[in-house]
Amino acid sequence: MKQVFDVPDMHCPACVMRLEGIEDDLPGIQHIAASYRKQRLEVEYDEAQVSEAQIVAAAEALGYPLHKK
C-alpha cells in the first residue's frame, strides 16, 4: 500500500533523515521518501507487517504529526 502524508513541521534535511529513519524501526516499510520543500512524506508498506497507525505513531514520536493527504 502507498500512503502520502503532509508534514507541516518538516523544514530541513535533518527532518528528512529522521523521518526516513522510520524505515529502520518498522518492519514492512518497503519505501519511504520525505521532502522538506514539499513538506510531504510518501510511504509504501506491507499492511500485513505494519499498519498506517504504527507509521503515524512513529513519526509523532519523533515530533512530526502526519496529516493524511
PDB file of N, H, CA, C and O in Angstrom:
ATOM      1  N   MET A   1       0.841  -1.176   0.000  1.00  0.00           N
ATOM      2  CA  MET A   1       0.000   0.000   0.000  1.00  0.00           C
ATOM      3  C   MET A   1       0.887   1.241   0.000  1.00  0.00           C
ATOM      4  O   MET A   1       1.973   1.241   0.580  1.00  0.00           O
ATOM      5  N   LYS A   2       0.417   2.284  -0.650  1.00  0.00           N
ATOM      6  H   LYS A   2      -0.464   2.284  -1.122  1.00  0.00           H
ATOM      7  CA  LYS A   2       1.148   3.553  -0.681  1.00  0.00           C
ATOM      8  C   LYS A   2       0.281   4.620  -0.033  1.00  0.00           C
ATOM      9  O   LYS A   2      -0.913   4.723  -0.315  1.00  0.00           O
ATOM     10  N   GLN A   3       0.895   5.415   0.839  1.00  0.00           N
ATOM     11  H   GLN A   3       1.865   5.332   1.067  1.00  0.00           H
ATOM     12  CA  GLN A   3       0.188   6.499   1.504  1.00  0.00           C
ATOM     13  C   GLN A   3       1.037   7.759   1.462  1.00  0.00           C
ATOM     14  O   GLN A   3       2.258   7.698   1.602  1.00  0.00           O
ATOM     15  N   VAL A   4       0.392   8.895   1.269  1.00  0.00           N
ATOM     16  H   VAL A   4      -0.601   8.945   1.155  1.00  0.00           H
ATOM     17  CA  VAL A   4       1.075  10.191   1.242  1.00  0.00           C
ATOM     18  C   VAL A   4       0.535  11.024   2.403  1.00  0.00           C
ATOM     19  O   VAL A   4      -0.671  11.092   2.639  1.00  0.00           O
ATOM     20  N   PHE A   5       1.464  11.652   3.118  1.00  0.00           N
ATOM     21  H   PHE A   5       2.444  11.597   2.926  1.00  0.00           H
ATOM     22  CA  PHE A   5       1.108  12.481   4.268  1.00  0.00           C
ATOM     23  C   PHE A   5       1.692  13.877   4.102  1.00  0.00           C
ATOM     24  O   PHE A   5       2.781  14.040   3.552  1.00  0.00           O
ATOM     25  N   ASP A   6       0.967  14.882   4.579  1.00  0.00           N
ATOM     26  H   ASP A   6       0.082  14.750   5.026  1.00  0.00           H
ATOM     27  CA  ASP A   6       1.521  16.228   4.737  1.00  0.00           C
ATOM     28  C   ASP A   6       2.223  16.261   6.087  1.00  0.00           C
ATOM     29  O   ASP A   6       1.728  15.713   7.071  1.00  0.00           O
ATOM     30  N   VAL A   7       3.386  16.914   6.121  1.00  0.00           N
ATOM     31  H   VAL A   7       3.788  17.360   5.321  1.00  0.00           H
ATOM     32  CA  VAL A   7       4.162  17.031   7.367  1.00  0.00           C
ATOM     33  C   VAL A   7       4.556  18.502   7.528  1.00  0.00           C
ATOM     34  O   VAL A   7       5.671  18.889   7.179  1.00  0.00           O
ATOM     35  N   PRO A   8       3.644  19.318   8.053  1.00  0.00           N
ATOM     36  CA  PRO A   8       3.911  20.762   8.121  1.00  0.00           C
ATOM     37  C   PRO A   8       5.088  21.152   9.008  1.00  0.00           C
ATOM     38  O   PRO A   8       5.634  22.245   8.855  1.00  0.00           O
ATOM     39  N   ASP A   9       5.491  20.278   9.933  1.00  0.00           N
ATOM     40  H   ASP A   9       5.047  19.391  10.058  1.00  0.00           H
ATOM     41  CA  ASP A   9       6.600  20.612  10.836  1.00  0.00           C
ATOM     42  C   ASP A   9       7.973  20.217  10.297  1.00  0.00           C
ATOM     43  O   ASP A   9       8.981  20.434  10.968  1.00  0.00           O
ATOM     44  N   MET A  10       8.028  19.643   9.100  1.00  0.00           N
ATOM     45  H   MET A  10       7.209  19.467   8.554  1.00  0.00           H
ATOM     46  CA  MET A  10       9.311  19.244   8.500  1.00  0.00           C
ATOM     47  C   MET A  10       9.872  20.452   7.743  1.00  0.00           C
ATOM     48  O   MET A  10       9.203  21.003   6.869  1.00  0.00           O
ATOM     49  N   HIS A  11      11.109  20.863   8.083  1.00  0.00           N
ATOM     50  H   HIS A  11      11.651  20.415   8.794  1.00  0.00           H
ATOM     51  CA  HIS A  11      11.624  22.087   7.472  1.00  0.00           C
ATOM     52  C   HIS A  11      13.099  22.050   7.069  1.00  0.00           C
ATOM     53  O   HIS A  11      13.639  23.068   6.637  1.00  0.00           O
ATOM     54  N   CYS A  12      13.771  20.882   7.204  1.00  0.00           N
ATOM     55  H   CYS A  12      13.333  20.054   7.554  1.00  0.00           H
ATOM     56  CA  CYS A  12      15.193  20.861   6.860  1.00  0.00           C
ATOM     57  C   CYS A  12      15.639  19.438   6.520  1.00  0.00           C
ATOM     58  O   CYS A  12      14.894  18.486   6.753  1.00  0.00           O
ATOM     59  N   PRO A  13      16.848  19.286   5.972  1.00  0.00           N
ATOM     60  CA  PRO A  13      17.355  17.953   5.634  1.00  0.00           C
ATOM     61  C   PRO A  13      17.455  17.013   6.844  1.00  0.00           C
ATOM     62  O   PRO A  13      17.292  15.802   6.692  1.00  0.00           O
ATOM     63  N   ALA A  14      17.716  17.546   8.026  1.00  0.00           N
ATOM     64  H   ALA A  14      17.848  18.530   8.149  1.00  0.00           H
ATOM     65  CA  ALA A  14      17.782  16.695   9.216  1.00  0.00           C
ATOM     66  C   ALA A  14      16.411  16.088   9.524  1.00  0.00           C
ATOM     67  O   ALA A  14      16.322  14.944   9.969  1.00  0.00           O
ATOM     68  N   CYS A  15      15.355  16.851   9.287  1.00  0.00           N
ATOM     69  H   CYS A  15      15.428  17.780   8.926  1.00  0.00           H
ATOM     70  CA  CYS A  15      13.996  16.336   9.472  1.00  0.00           C
ATOM     71  C   CYS A  15      13.750  15.164   8.515  1.00  0.00           C
ATOM     72  O   CYS A  15      13.173  14.146   8.896  1.00  0.00           O
ATOM     73  N   VAL A  16      14.192  15.325   7.288  1.00  0.00           N
ATOM     74  H   VAL A  16      14.661  16.153   6.979  1.00  0.00           H
ATOM     75  CA  VAL A  16      14.044  14.270   6.292  1.00  0.00           C
ATOM     76  C   VAL A  16      14.738  12.998   6.773  1.00  0.00           C
ATOM     77  O   VAL A  16      14.169  11.909   6.710  1.00  0.00           O
ATOM     78  N   MET A  17      15.959  13.145   7.249  1.00  0.00           N
ATOM     79  H   MET A  17      16.422  14.030   7.300  1.00  0.00           H
ATOM     80  CA  MET A  17      16.717  11.973   7.709  1.00  0.00           C
ATOM     81  C   MET A  17      16.025  11.290   8.882  1.00  0.00           C
ATOM     82  O   MET A  17      15.978  10.061   8.945  1.00  0.00           O
ATOM     83  N   ARG A  18      15.492  12.073   9.804  1.00  0.00           N
ATOM     84  H   ARG A  18      15.530  13.071   9.752  1.00  0.00           H
ATOM     85  CA  ARG A  18      14.794  11.490  10.955  1.00  0.00           C
ATOM     86  C   ARG A  18      13.568  10.700  10.500  1.00  0.00           C
ATOM     87  O   ARG A  18      13.357   9.565  10.927  1.00  0.00           O
ATOM     88  N   LEU A  19      12.771  11.304   9.637  1.00  0.00           N
ATOM     89  H   LEU A  19      12.942  12.226   9.290  1.00  0.00           H
ATOM     90  CA  LEU A  19      11.554  10.631   9.176  1.00  0.00           C
ATOM     91  C   LEU A  19      11.872   9.399   8.333  1.00  0.00           C
ATOM     92  O   LEU A  19      11.222   8.364   8.482  1.00  0.00           O
ATOM     93  N   GLU A  20      12.851   9.499   7.463  1.00  0.00           N
ATOM     94  H   GLU A  20      13.379  10.339   7.343  1.00  0.00           H
ATOM     95  CA  GLU A  20      13.204   8.339   6.640  1.00  0.00           C
ATOM     96  C   GLU A  20      13.798   7.214   7.488  1.00  0.00           C
ATOM     97  O   GLU A  20      13.788   6.055   7.072  1.00  0.00           O
ATOM     98  N   GLY A  21      14.311   7.544   8.664  1.00  0.00           N
ATOM     99  H   GLY A  21      14.319   8.485   9.002  1.00  0.00           H
ATOM    100  CA  GLY A  21      14.843   6.538   9.570  1.00  0.00           C
ATOM    101  C   GLY A  21      13.774   5.623  10.151  1.00  0.00           C
ATOM    102  O   GLY A  21      14.097   4.577  10.714  1.00  0.00           O
ATOM    103  N   ILE A  22      12.513   6.002  10.023  1.00  0.00           N
ATOM    104  H   ILE A  22      12.251   6.852   9.566  1.00  0.00           H
ATOM    105  CA  ILE A  22      11.416   5.153  10.486  1.00  0.00           C
ATOM    106  C   ILE A  22      11.492   3.788   9.809  1.00  0.00           C
ATOM    107  O   ILE A  22      11.098   2.775  10.387  1.00  0.00           O
ATOM    108  N   GLU A  23      11.998   3.772   8.590  1.00  0.00           N
ATOM    109  H   GLU A  23      12.318   4.595   8.121  1.00  0.00           H
ATOM    110  CA  GLU A  23      12.128   2.523   7.831  1.00  0.00           C
ATOM    111  C   GLU A  23      12.960   1.495   8.603  1.00  0.00           C
ATOM    112  O   GLU A  23      12.684   0.298   8.530  1.00  0.00           O
ATOM    113  N   ASP A  24      13.963   1.946   9.330  1.00  0.00           N
ATOM    114  H   ASP A  24      14.187   2.919   9.389  1.00  0.00           H
ATOM    115  CA  ASP A  24      14.815   1.034  10.089  1.00  0.00           C
ATOM    116  C   ASP A  24      14.110   0.472  11.323  1.00  0.00           C
ATOM    117  O   ASP A  24      14.464  -0.602  11.811  1.00  0.00           O
ATOM    118  N   ASP A  25      13.120   1.194  11.821  1.00  0.00           N
ATOM    119  H   ASP A  25      12.832   2.065  11.424  1.00  0.00           H
ATOM    120  CA  ASP A  25      12.448   0.805  13.057  1.00  0.00           C
ATOM    121  C   ASP A  25      11.199  -0.042  12.856  1.00  0.00           C
ATOM    122  O   ASP A  25      10.793  -0.774  13.758  1.00  0.00           O
ATOM    123  N   LEU A  26      10.592   0.053  11.686  1.00  0.00           N
ATOM    124  H   LEU A  26      10.922   0.648  10.953  1.00  0.00           H
ATOM    125  CA  LEU A  26       9.344  -0.660  11.442  1.00  0.00           C
ATOM    126  C   LEU A  26       9.491  -1.662  10.297  1.00  0.00           C
ATOM    127  O   LEU A  26       9.718  -1.267   9.154  1.00  0.00           O
ATOM    128  N   PRO A  27       9.364  -2.943  10.595  1.00  0.00           N
ATOM    129  CA  PRO A  27       9.395  -3.924   9.507  1.00  0.00           C
ATOM    130  C   PRO A  27       8.156  -3.746   8.638  1.00  0.00           C
ATOM    131  O   PRO A  27       7.090  -3.380   9.131  1.00  0.00           O
ATOM    132  N   GLY A  28       8.299  -4.000   7.381  1.00  0.00           N
ATOM    133  H   GLY A  28       9.166  -4.298   6.980  1.00  0.00           H
ATOM    134  CA  GLY A  28       7.160  -3.894   6.476  1.00  0.00           C
ATOM    135  C   GLY A  28       7.169  -2.640   5.626  1.00  0.00           C
ATOM    136  O   GLY A  28       6.419  -2.551   4.653  1.00  0.00           O
ATOM    137  N   ILE A  29       8.006  -1.662   5.972  1.00  0.00           N
ATOM    138  H   ILE A  29       8.615  -1.734   6.762  1.00  0.00           H
ATOM    139  CA  ILE A  29       8.099  -0.477   5.119  1.00  0.00           C
ATOM    140  C   ILE A  29       9.004  -0.829   3.946  1.00  0.00           C
ATOM    141  O   ILE A  29      10.164  -1.197   4.127  1.00  0.00           O
ATOM    142  N   GLN A  30       8.456  -0.709   2.749  1.00  0.00           N
ATOM    143  H   GLN A  30       7.514  -0.410   2.602  1.00  0.00           H
ATOM    144  CA  GLN A  30       9.196  -1.078   1.548  1.00  0.00           C
ATOM    145  C   GLN A  30       9.941   0.111   0.950  1.00  0.00           C
ATOM    146  O   GLN A  30      11.018  -0.047   0.375  1.00  0.00           O
ATOM    147  N   HIS A  31       9.360   1.304   1.089  1.00  0.00           N
ATOM    148  H   HIS A  31       8.485   1.432   1.556  1.00  0.00           H
ATOM    149  CA  HIS A  31       9.994   2.518   0.566  1.00  0.00           C
ATOM    150  C   HIS A  31       9.449   3.711   1.344  1.00  0.00           C
ATOM    151  O   HIS A  31       8.261   3.777   1.659  1.00  0.00           O
ATOM    152  N   ILE A  32      10.334   4.645   1.644  1.00  0.00           N
ATOM    153  H   ILE A  32      11.300   4.592   1.388  1.00  0.00           H
ATOM    154  CA  ILE A  32       9.907   5.870   2.323  1.00  0.00           C
ATOM    155  C   ILE A  32      10.703   7.027   1.736  1.00  0.00           C
ATOM    156  O   ILE A  32      11.917   6.931   1.561  1.00  0.00           O
ATOM    157  N   ALA A  33      10.015   8.114   1.435  1.00  0.00           N
ATOM    158  H   ALA A  33       9.029   8.192   1.577  1.00  0.00           H
ATOM    159  CA  ALA A  33      10.681   9.287   0.860  1.00  0.00           C
ATOM    160  C   ALA A  33      10.048  10.545   1.447  1.00  0.00           C
ATOM    161  O   ALA A  33       8.831  10.722   1.401  1.00  0.00           O
ATOM    162  N   ALA A  34      10.881  11.401   1.991  1.00  0.00           N
ATOM    163  H   ALA A  34      11.870  11.257   2.029  1.00  0.00           H
ATOM    164  CA  ALA A  34      10.420  12.650   2.588  1.00  0.00           C
ATOM    165  C   ALA A  34      10.972  13.830   1.793  1.00  0.00           C
ATOM    166  O   ALA A  34      12.069  13.762   1.238  1.00  0.00           O
ATOM    167  N   SER A  35      10.201  14.904   1.747  1.00  0.00           N
ATOM    168  H   SER A  35       9.310  14.959   2.198  1.00  0.00           H
ATOM    169  CA  SER A  35      10.635  16.138   1.100  1.00  0.00           C
ATOM    170  C   SER A  35      10.288  17.306   2.011  1.00  0.00           C
ATOM    171  O   SER A  35       9.115  17.578   2.263  1.00  0.00           O
ATOM    172  N   TYR A  36      11.312  17.994   2.502  1.00  0.00           N
ATOM    173  H   TYR A  36      12.266  17.772   2.297  1.00  0.00           H
ATOM    174  CA  TYR A  36      11.022  19.135   3.372  1.00  0.00           C
ATOM    175  C   TYR A  36      10.527  20.329   2.559  1.00  0.00           C
ATOM    176  O   TYR A  36       9.802  21.173   3.086  1.00  0.00           O
ATOM    177  N   ARG A  37      10.900  20.411   1.309  1.00  0.00           N
ATOM    178  H   ARG A  37      11.489  19.726   0.881  1.00  0.00           H
ATOM    179  CA  ARG A  37      10.421  21.513   0.466  1.00  0.00           C
ATOM    180  C   ARG A  37       8.921  21.397   0.201  1.00  0.00           C
ATOM    181  O   ARG A  37       8.200  22.394   0.183  1.00  0.00           O
ATOM    182  N   LYS A  38       8.473  20.171  -0.004  1.00  0.00           N
ATOM    183  H   LYS A  38       9.060  19.361   0.010  1.00  0.00           H
ATOM    184  CA  LYS A  38       7.037  19.935  -0.232  1.00  0.00           C
ATOM    185  C   LYS A  38       6.301  19.643   1.072  1.00  0.00           C
ATOM    186  O   LYS A  38       5.072  19.588   1.101  1.00  0.00           O
ATOM    187  N   GLN A  39       7.060  19.458   2.146  1.00  0.00           N
ATOM    188  H   GLN A  39       8.059  19.502   2.123  1.00  0.00           H
ATOM    189  CA  GLN A  39       6.512  19.083   3.452  1.00  0.00           C
ATOM    190  C   GLN A  39       5.602  17.862   3.295  1.00  0.00           C
ATOM    191  O   GLN A  39       4.436  17.855   3.691  1.00  0.00           O
ATOM    192  N   ARG A  40       6.205  16.828   2.692  1.00  0.00           N
ATOM    193  H   ARG A  40       7.151  16.833   2.370  1.00  0.00           H
ATOM    194  CA  ARG A  40       5.444  15.638   2.332  1.00  0.00           C
ATOM    195  C   ARG A  40       6.233  14.372   2.636  1.00  0.00           C
ATOM    196  O   ARG A  40       7.458  14.352   2.524  1.00  0.00           O
ATOM    197  N   LEU A  41       5.529  13.326   3.016  1.00  0.00           N
ATOM    198  H   LEU A  41       4.533  13.342   3.107  1.00  0.00           H
ATOM    199  CA  LEU A  41       6.119  12.021   3.275  1.00  0.00           C
ATOM    200  C   LEU A  41       5.326  10.973   2.504  1.00  0.00           C
ATOM    201  O   LEU A  41       4.109  10.865   2.651  1.00  0.00           O
ATOM    202  N   GLU A  42       6.037  10.200   1.676  1.00  0.00           N
ATOM    203  H   GLU A  42       7.026  10.288   1.557  1.00  0.00           H
ATOM    204  CA  GLU A  42       5.420   9.099   0.941  1.00  0.00           C
ATOM    205  C   GLU A  42       5.950   7.793   1.514  1.00  0.00           C
ATOM    206  O   GLU A  42       7.157   7.621   1.686  1.00  0.00           O
ATOM    207  N   VAL A  43       5.035   6.876   1.806  1.00  0.00           N
ATOM    208  H   VAL A  43       4.055   7.015   1.666  1.00  0.00           H
ATOM    209  CA  VAL A  43       5.417   5.605   2.397  1.00  0.00           C
ATOM    210  C   VAL A  43       4.729   4.470   1.653  1.00  0.00           C
ATOM    211  O   VAL A  43       3.510   4.475   1.478  1.00  0.00           O
ATOM    212  N   GLU A  44       5.521   3.501   1.220  1.00  0.00           N
ATOM    213  H   GLU A  44       6.510   3.497   1.363  1.00  0.00           H
ATOM    214  CA  GLU A  44       4.979   2.257   0.674  1.00  0.00           C
ATOM    215  C   GLU A  44       5.257   1.180   1.708  1.00  0.00           C
ATOM    216  O   GLU A  44       6.381   1.044   2.191  1.00  0.00           O
ATOM    217  N   TYR A  45       4.214   0.410   2.046  1.00  0.00           N
ATOM    218  H   TYR A  45       3.301   0.521   1.654  1.00  0.00           H
ATOM    219  CA  TYR A  45       4.381  -0.575   3.109  1.00  0.00           C
ATOM    220  C   TYR A  45       3.487  -1.788   2.898  1.00  0.00           C
ATOM    221  O   TYR A  45       2.507  -1.748   2.154  1.00  0.00           O
ATOM    222  N   ASP A  46       3.857  -2.858   3.573  1.00  0.00           N
ATOM    223  H   ASP A  46       4.653  -2.890   4.178  1.00  0.00           H
ATOM    224  CA  ASP A  46       3.105  -4.105   3.553  1.00  0.00           C
ATOM    225  C   ASP A  46       2.149  -4.092   4.739  1.00  0.00           C
ATOM    226  O   ASP A  46       2.581  -4.141   5.890  1.00  0.00           O
ATOM    227  N   GLU A  47       0.862  -4.026   4.460  1.00  0.00           N
ATOM    228  H   GLU A  47       0.511  -3.986   3.524  1.00  0.00           H
ATOM    229  CA  GLU A  47      -0.148  -3.936   5.522  1.00  0.00           C
ATOM    230  C   GLU A  47      -0.167  -5.161   6.432  1.00  0.00           C
ATOM    231  O   GLU A  47      -0.677  -5.094   7.550  1.00  0.00           O
ATOM    232  N   ALA A  48       0.380  -6.264   5.968  1.00  0.00           N
ATOM    233  H   ALA A  48       0.795  -6.318   5.059  1.00  0.00           H
ATOM    234  CA  ALA A  48       0.418  -7.466   6.792  1.00  0.00           C
ATOM    235  C   ALA A  48       1.479  -7.356   7.894  1.00  0.00           C
ATOM    236  O   ALA A  48       1.426  -8.081   8.887  1.00  0.00           O
ATOM    237  N   GLN A  49       2.443  -6.444   7.711  1.00  0.00           N
ATOM    238  H   GLN A  49       2.486  -5.855   6.904  1.00  0.00           H
ATOM    239  CA  GLN A  49       3.541  -6.314   8.665  1.00  0.00           C
ATOM    240  C   GLN A  49       3.497  -5.037   9.500  1.00  0.00           C
ATOM    241  O   GLN A  49       3.974  -5.018  10.635  1.00  0.00           O
ATOM    242  N   VAL A  50       2.933  -3.987   8.950  1.00  0.00           N
ATOM    243  H   VAL A  50       2.545  -4.002   8.029  1.00  0.00           H
ATOM    244  CA  VAL A  50       2.907  -2.697   9.654  1.00  0.00           C
ATOM    245  C   VAL A  50       1.629  -1.955   9.265  1.00  0.00           C
ATOM    246  O   VAL A  50       1.177  -2.028   8.122  1.00  0.00           O
ATOM    247  N   SER A  51       1.062  -1.250  10.222  1.00  0.00           N
ATOM    248  H   SER A  51       1.430  -1.190  11.150  1.00  0.00           H
ATOM    249  CA  SER A  51      -0.172  -0.509   9.951  1.00  0.00           C
ATOM    250  C   SER A  51       0.123   0.977   9.752  1.00  0.00           C
ATOM    251  O   SER A  51       1.180   1.481  10.131  1.00  0.00           O
ATOM    252  N   GLU A  52      -0.838   1.652   9.151  1.00  0.00           N
ATOM    253  H   GLU A  52      -1.696   1.243   8.842  1.00  0.00           H
ATOM    254  CA  GLU A  52      -0.727   3.100   8.990  1.00  0.00           C
ATOM    255  C   GLU A  52      -0.627   3.764  10.361  1.00  0.00           C
ATOM    256  O   GLU A  52       0.123   4.724  10.536  1.00  0.00           O
ATOM    257  N   ALA A  53      -1.376   3.257  11.322  1.00  0.00           N
ATOM    258  H   ALA A  53      -1.985   2.477  11.180  1.00  0.00           H
ATOM    259  CA  ALA A  53      -1.345   3.821  12.674  1.00  0.00           C
ATOM    260  C   ALA A  53       0.046   3.711  13.301  1.00  0.00           C
ATOM    261  O   ALA A  53       0.473   4.616  14.018  1.00  0.00           O
ATOM    262  N   GLN A  54       0.752   2.618  13.038  1.00  0.00           N
ATOM    263  H   GLN A  54       0.405   1.883  12.456  1.00  0.00           H
ATOM    264  CA  GLN A  54       2.111   2.459  13.560  1.00  0.00           C
ATOM    265  C   GLN A  54       3.064   3.471  12.918  1.00  0.00           C
ATOM    266  O   GLN A  54       3.939   4.020  13.588  1.00  0.00           O
ATOM    267  N   ILE A  55       2.891   3.708  11.641  1.00  0.00           N
ATOM    268  H   ILE A  55       2.181   3.262  11.097  1.00  0.00           H
ATOM    269  CA  ILE A  55       3.730   4.683  10.924  1.00  0.00           C
ATOM    270  C   ILE A  55       3.480   6.080  11.478  1.00  0.00           C
ATOM    271  O   ILE A  55       4.420   6.824  11.760  1.00  0.00           O
ATOM    272  N   VAL A  56       2.207   6.430  11.631  1.00  0.00           N
ATOM    273  H   VAL A  56       1.443   5.826  11.402  1.00  0.00           H
ATOM    274  CA  VAL A  56       1.846   7.736  12.181  1.00  0.00           C
ATOM    275  C   VAL A  56       2.401   7.898  13.592  1.00  0.00           C
ATOM    276  O   VAL A  56       2.940   8.951  13.933  1.00  0.00           O
ATOM    277  N   ALA A  57       2.272   6.863  14.407  1.00  0.00           N
ATOM    278  H   ALA A  57       1.835   6.007  14.130  1.00  0.00           H
ATOM    279  CA  ALA A  57       2.774   6.923  15.782  1.00  0.00           C
ATOM    280  C   ALA A  57       4.293   7.092  15.820  1.00  0.00           C
ATOM    281  O   ALA A  57       4.813   7.836  16.651  1.00  0.00           O
ATOM    282  N   ALA A  58       5.003   6.409  14.929  1.00  0.00           N
ATOM    283  H   ALA A  58       4.581   5.805  14.253  1.00  0.00           H
ATOM    284  CA  ALA A  58       6.463   6.512  14.878  1.00  0.00           C
ATOM    285  C   ALA A  58       6.888   7.939  14.508  1.00  0.00           C
ATOM    286  O   ALA A  58       7.831   8.477  15.088  1.00  0.00           O
ATOM    287  N   ALA A  59       6.194   8.545  13.544  1.00  0.00           N
ATOM    288  H   ALA A  59       5.428   8.108  13.073  1.00  0.00           H
ATOM    289  CA  ALA A  59       6.512   9.919  13.143  1.00  0.00           C
ATOM    290  C   ALA A  59       6.188  10.896  14.266  1.00  0.00           C
ATOM    291  O   ALA A  59       6.954  11.821  14.535  1.00  0.00           O
ATOM    292  N   GLU A  60       5.049  10.684  14.920  1.00  0.00           N
ATOM    293  H   GLU A  60       4.426   9.933  14.702  1.00  0.00           H
ATOM    294  CA  GLU A  60       4.665  11.576  16.020  1.00  0.00           C
ATOM    295  C   GLU A  60       5.631  11.461  17.195  1.00  0.00           C
ATOM    296  O   GLU A  60       5.886  12.446  17.887  1.00  0.00           O
ATOM    297  N   ALA A  61       6.168  10.268  17.424  1.00  0.00           N
ATOM    298  H   ALA A  61       5.961   9.467  16.862  1.00  0.00           H
ATOM    299  CA  ALA A  61       7.152  10.078  18.496  1.00  0.00           C
ATOM    300  C   ALA A  61       8.419  10.888  18.221  1.00  0.00           C
ATOM    301  O   ALA A  61       9.136  11.257  19.151  1.00  0.00           O
ATOM    302  N   LEU A  62       8.694  11.162  16.950  1.00  0.00           N
ATOM    303  H   LEU A  62       8.112  10.862  16.194  1.00  0.00           H
ATOM    304  CA  LEU A  62       9.847  11.988  16.576  1.00  0.00           C
ATOM    305  C   LEU A  62       9.503  13.476  16.565  1.00  0.00           C
ATOM    306  O   LEU A  62      10.378  14.316  16.356  1.00  0.00           O
ATOM    307  N   GLY A  63       8.233  13.802  16.790  1.00  0.00           N
ATOM    308  H   GLY A  63       7.522  13.120  16.960  1.00  0.00           H
ATOM    309  CA  GLY A  63       7.807  15.206  16.815  1.00  0.00           C
ATOM    310  C   GLY A  63       7.222  15.706  15.517  1.00  0.00           C
ATOM    311  O   GLY A  63       7.138  16.914  15.299  1.00  0.00           O
ATOM    312  N   TYR A  64       6.809  14.785  14.641  1.00  0.00           N
ATOM    313  H   TYR A  64       6.877  13.804  14.818  1.00  0.00           H
ATOM    314  CA  TYR A  64       6.250  15.172  13.344  1.00  0.00           C
ATOM    315  C   TYR A  64       4.839  14.622  13.167  1.00  0.00           C
ATOM    316  O   TYR A  64       4.679  13.482  12.731  1.00  0.00           O
ATOM    317  N   PRO A  65       3.821  15.398  13.493  1.00  0.00           N
ATOM    318  CA  PRO A  65       2.459  14.956  13.243  1.00  0.00           C
ATOM    319  C   PRO A  65       2.224  14.800  11.727  1.00  0.00           C
ATOM    320  O   PRO A  65       2.626  15.655  10.938  1.00  0.00           O
ATOM    321  N   LEU A  66       1.583  13.723  11.347  1.00  0.00           N
ATOM    322  H   LEU A  66       1.257  13.028  11.988  1.00  0.00           H
ATOM    323  CA  LEU A  66       1.299  13.460   9.943  1.00  0.00           C
ATOM    324  C   LEU A  66      -0.172  13.740   9.664  1.00  0.00           C
ATOM    325  O   LEU A  66      -1.041  13.437  10.482  1.00  0.00           O
ATOM    326  N   HIS A  67      -0.434  14.313   8.512  1.00  0.00           N
ATOM    327  H   HIS A  67       0.271  14.559   7.848  1.00  0.00           H
ATOM    328  CA  HIS A  67      -1.805  14.584   8.073  1.00  0.00           C
ATOM    329  C   HIS A  67      -2.019  13.862   6.747  1.00  0.00           C
ATOM    330  O   HIS A  67      -1.304  14.094   5.772  1.00  0.00           O
ATOM    331  N   LYS A  68      -3.010  12.991   6.732  1.00  0.00           N
ATOM    332  H   LYS A  68      -3.591  12.802   7.524  1.00  0.00           H
ATOM    333  CA  LYS A  68      -3.281  12.206   5.536  1.00  0.00           C
ATOM    334  C   LYS A  68      -3.659  13.126   4.388  1.00  0.00           C
ATOM    335  O   LYS A  68      -4.462  14.043   4.554  1.00  0.00           O
ATOM    336  N   LYS A  69      -3.090  12.881   3.249  1.00  0.00           N
ATOM    337  H   LYS A  69      -2.437  12.136   3.114  1.00  0.00           H
ATOM    338  CA  LYS A  69      -3.309  13.693   2.048  1.00  0.00           C
ATOM    339  C   LYS A  69      -4.629  13.337   1.421  1.00  0.00           C
ATOM    340  O   LYS A  69      -5.000  13.911   0.397  1.00  0.00           O
TER     341      LYS A  69
END
